[in-house]
Amino acid sequence: MSEKTGKQLELLVERLLNYSFPRAVIRRNVIIRNFEVDLLVNCDREVENLRQSKFIICECKNWSRPVKMRDWTKFYEKMRVLQELFSHVFSDHLEIEGWLISTGGFEEEVRKCAKNAEFKVKLIDIEQLNNMLQMYGFALPDK
């Protein structure tokens, strides 16, 4: 996987998201204020006649090194900005989730922050990504 570019990883994850959320609208390389989001997924749904808006911010890091705290801080700030922007429109019916995918893994401090985050956050390493892809009959290319 290390020779694949970040854009190729984004395309692979986008394909996975299309299978995971077939009715969702997925946008690539979205600019939100001064940030770029690799993949922004809008999973609007109705629950008991109440419309809920769920957005997944997905960042794909095709790195040989683990995600560090400074990377986590940037990612988390994107979720905060999105919540701030959309909370005026969706009020109490807004859910923000983050998927941080890294081929190089995560520093332990990042894992701790994700567990205690205000938002639901999935940290997905290369092994977890491969397992998710295999569920849909895909596989990561050999190194």
Buried (B, 14 or more C-beta within 10 A) or exposed (E): BEEBEBEBBBBBBBBBBEEBBEEBEBEBEBEBEEBEBBBBBBBBEEEEEEEBBBBBBBBBBBBEEBBBEEBBEEBBEBBEBBBEEBEEEBEEBBBBBBBBBBBBBBBEEBBEBBEEEEBBBBBBBBEEBBEBBEEEEBEBEEE
